[in-house]
């Protein structure tokens, strides 16, 4: 198994005390790597982490569609690492009368957003999952697929307004304290 890597001294048969070196002049190989290491590598290229972002104005439809996508991903043995909701966006839309600046109607809309994060998605499996997701896409719901980023991760956390107010008060108090010292 390790022939050719070591030179092994052998005593001569006659017993003269001289050592002869036995070498293997066959093909030299590098470091031994077991065959099973190749089996650990994925067969196809993989996407690290993809976010499937779904947005819509109708909350129950959006929740149902997210549940459907999650079920399809689980059925296809995809690694769903995270599912989360972002805070809703409140929009105010104004409709103007033709050729004037007076408001005809005013609408308040709420945009809901859900994300499904799938990791280690095989390249051949991705188009199949995407076709299923597009075929079942409900009316009024949009689907965007993007690579996961830290910006998207930070969007999911809602800032604590009370904590921010207390921090600003603390900064004002420290500023006043420093002004007193001068």
C-alpha positions in Angstrom: 0.0 0.0 0.0 2.8 2.4 0.9 5.4 1.0 -1.5 7.6 3.6 -3.1 7.1 6.1 -0.2 9.8 4.7 2.1 13.2 3.1 1.6 13.3 0.1 3.8 16.8 -1.3 4.7 17.2 -5.1 4.4 20.0 -7.1 5.7 22.0 -9.0 3.1 21.5 -12.8 3.1 25.2 -13.5 3.5 25.2 -11.6 6.7 28.1 -9.3 5.8 26.5 -6.5 7.8 26.0 -4.3 4.8 22.5 -3.0 4.3 20.9 -2.9 0.9 18.0 -0.6 0.2 14.9 -2.0 -1.4 13.1 0.6 -3.6 10.0 0.3 -5.6 10.6 1.8 -9.0 6.9 1.6 -10.0 4.7 4.7 -10.4 4.9 7.1 -7.5 1.6 8.2 -5.9 0.8 11.2 -3.8 -0.9 11.2 -0.4 -3.4 8.5 0.0 -7.0 9.7 -0.1 -9.8 7.2 0.5 -12.5 6.8 -2.1 -15.4 7.7 0.2 -14.2 11.3 0.4 -15.4 11.8 -3.2 -18.9 10.6 -2.1 -19.1 13.4 0.4 -19.0 16.1 -2.3 -22.3 17.0 -3.9 -23.1 15.5 -7.2 -24.4 18.8 -8.6 -23.5 22.4 -7.9 -25.5 23.9 -5.1 -26.9 27.3 -4.2 -25.8 28.2 -0.7 -28.9 30.1 0.5 -31.9 31.4 -1.5 -34.7 33.6 -0.2 -38.1 33.1 -1.7 -39.8 36.4 -0.9 -43.6 36.6 -1.4 -45.5 39.8 -1.0 -49.2 40.5 -1.2 -52.1 42.6 0.1 -54.3 39.8 1.3 -53.0 38.2 4.5 -54.8 34.9 4.4 -53.9 34.2 0.8 -50.2 35.0 1.5 -50.1 32.7 4.6 -51.8 29.9 2.6 -49.3 30.3 -0.2 -46.3 30.3 2.2 -47.7 27.1 3.8 -48.0 25.5 0.3 -44.4 26.4 -0.7 -43.1 25.1 2.5 -44.9 21.8 2.0 -43.7 21.5 -1.6 -40.1 22.1 -0.4 -40.4 19.5 2.3 -41.9 17.0 -0.1 -39.0 17.6 -2.5 -36.5 17.0 0.4 -35.2 20.6 0.2 -33.5 22.0 3.3 -35.9 24.8 4.5 -33.7 26.5 7.0 -36.0 29.4 7.9 -39.4 30.9 7.3 -40.2 34.3 8.7 -42.5 37.3 8.3 -41.5 40.9 8.0 -43.5 43.7 9.6 -46.3 44.9 7.3 -45.8 48.1 5.3 -48.7 50.6 5.6 -49.3 52.5 2.4 -51.6 55.5 1.7 -52.7 55.9 -1.9 -54.5 59.0 -3.2 -56.6 59.1 -6.4 -56.9 62.5 -8.0 -59.8 63.8 -10.1 -58.9 64.1 -13.8 -56.9 67.2 -14.7 -56.9 68.6 -11.1 -55.1 68.4 -7.8 -58.1 67.6 -5.7 -58.2 64.2 -4.1 -61.1 62.0 -5.4 -60.4 59.0 -3.1 -57.9 57.9 -0.5 -57.0 54.3 0.2 -55.0 52.8 3.0 -53.2 49.5 2.0 -51.2 47.1 3.9 -48.4 45.1 2.2 -47.5 41.8 3.9 -44.3 40.0 3.3 -43.1 36.4 4.0 -39.8 34.8 3.3 -38.8 31.2 2.9 -35.0 30.5 3.0 -33.8 27.3 1.4 -30.2 26.2 1.8 -28.0 23.8 -0.2 -30.4 23.7 -3.2 -29.2 21.5 -6.0 -29.0 23.3 -9.4 -31.1 20.8 -11.3 -33.8 20.9 -8.6 -34.1 24.7 -8.5 -36.0 25.1 -11.9 -38.5 22.4 -10.9 -39.3 24.1 -7.6 -39.5 27.5 -9.2 -41.9 26.3 -11.9 -44.2 24.8 -9.2 -44.0 28.0 -7.2 -44.9 30.1 -10.3 -47.7 27.8 -11.4 -49.4 28.0 -8.0 -48.8 31.7 -7.6 -52.1 33.3 -6.5 -53.5 36.5 -8.0 -52.1 39.6 -6.3 -49.1 37.9 -4.9 -45.6 38.5 -6.1 -42.7 36.1 -5.9 -39.0 37.2 -5.9 -36.0 34.9 -5.5 -32.7 36.3 -4.3 -29.5 35.2 -2.6 -29.6 35.6 1.2 -27.9 38.7 2.5 -27.3 40.4 5.8 -29.4 43.4 4.7 -32.4 41.1 4.5 -31.6 39.5 7.8 -31.5 43.0 9.5 -34.9 43.9 8.0 -36.7 41.2 9.9 -35.9 42.7 13.3 -38.2 45.5 14.5 -36.4 48.4 16.3 -37.5 49.0 19.9 -38.7 52.6 19.9 -38.6 52.9 23.7 -35.0 51.7 23.8 -34.0 54.2 21.1 -35.7 57.0 23.0 -33.9 56.1 26.2 -30.6 56.0 24.4 -31.2 59.5 22.9 -32.1 60.8 26.4 -28.9 59.3 27.8 -26.8 61.0 25.0 -28.5 64.4 25.8 -27.8 63.9 29.5 -24.1 63.1 28.8 -23.8 66.1 26.5 -25.2 68.4 29.3 -22.9 66.8 31.8 -19.9 67.5 29.6 -21.0 71.1 29.0 -21.2 71.6 32.8 -17.6 70.5 33.2 -16.3 73.1 30.7 
